Amino acid sequence: MSSISLLVHKKCNLSFLWDPWCNRQTISASFNSTRLSHRWVKEFISNRHWVLPDYVPAVIKTSILGISIEEEQPVFTWEGSSNPSYRNFMALFYSQYDDVVWSKYIWHKKYALRYACYAWMAVQGKLK
């Protein structure tokens, strides 16, 4: 998601391979190593400098060395808001989908789920 950023600092508990901390990409997308699969980003930082193993490819090292190591701060930030809410996240998560006007008549928050399911099945022509 473009609104979410993961920042690196010396005590950062991000997964080295699996979290998208390196230019919003995971390291595993371009290099996968079993030696790195259970390692944290903070294990490769010493005195606010990167200390990377020799077996990491030069292209990936260059990308990582371009990432600054910040002072201690929140690792997870939401761009555009200093105090994000669940509503912000849900709005972004569903922003790619079209707004369906009639959905509020079926999926109303005060209806019992079984009635909503029956209404949905009726709209789909699935009831006998």
N, C-alpha and C positions, 0 to 999 in steps of 0.2 A: 504494500500500500504506500502510495506516495506521501501520505501525511505522517507517516511514522518513521522516526529515525532512531537508530541505535548508536549511542556514543560510546567511545572506548575510554576507560581510565584505568589506573594501575590495579584496582581491585575488582575489575569488571568480571562478572560471572556469566558471560556469554559463551556459548559453545564455539570453539574455534572453527569447526567444520560446518555446523548445521544452522547457526543463526546468521541472518543477513546483515552483518555489521560492516563488511568490507565493501564500501560503495554501494550499499543496499543489495548486495549479492552474497550468497553463501560461498564459502571457499570450496565446498563439496561440488558446486556446479561446474568448476573447472579443474579441480584436483581432489582426488579422494584417496586417503591413506588410512589404513587401519591403525597406524601409529598415532594418528591425530584424532581418532574418532571419539575419544572420551577425555579430551583435553579442553581446558578453559583458555580464553584469550589472555587472562591475567598471568598465565604460566609462561607467556612469551614476552613479558614486559619486565624490565629491570631498570630502575632509576629513570622512569619515564622514557625509555628507549626500547625499541623492538630488538628482541634476541630470537632470531628464527633459525630453525635447524637447517642444515645443509641440503637435506633431501627435498625441501620445498622448492619448486621450480622458480627460476629467475623472474618470469613474468608475474607470478603471484607475489613474490617478495617485493617487487617494485610497487605493486598496488598497495600492499600492506604498509610498506615504508612511507607511502604518501598519506597515510592516515595519522593525524595527530593524536597524541595521548593527552587527554584533558585532565584537569584537576578533578577530584572526586565530586561527582554530581550524579543526578539520575541518569541511568543508562538509557532508559526509554523516554523519548520525547515525542510530543504531538505537535507538529508544525501548525502555527496559526492560533494556538490556544495554550496558555500556560496552565490551564486547569481543565483538561478534557473530561468529558462525561461519557457514559454509556450511550447516551442519545447521539453524541457526535460520532462515535464508532459505528453505531447501527446505520446512521444516515450515510456514512461513507461506504460501509459494507454493501448496502443495497442500492447505492446510487447508479450502478450499471444496469439495473433492471427497470423496465417500464412500470409506471404507476398504473395499477389496475383499479379503476374507479369502483367497480362493483364488489371488490373484495371486502369492503367494510360491512356489506350486507350478509356475508357468509362467515367471515372470520372476526366476528365482533367479540371484544374482550369479556362481555358479560354473558355470552351464550355458553352453555355447556358444550364441551368439545364434541360429544357424540352428535348433537344436533347440527353443529357446524359440519361435521363429516357427512351426515346424511344430506344436508343442503348441497355440499360440494359434489357428492356422488350424483345427486339429482341433476345438477347443472351439466355434469359430464355424461349423463345418460346411462349411468351404471346401475341404477336401481331397477329391480324387476317388478 
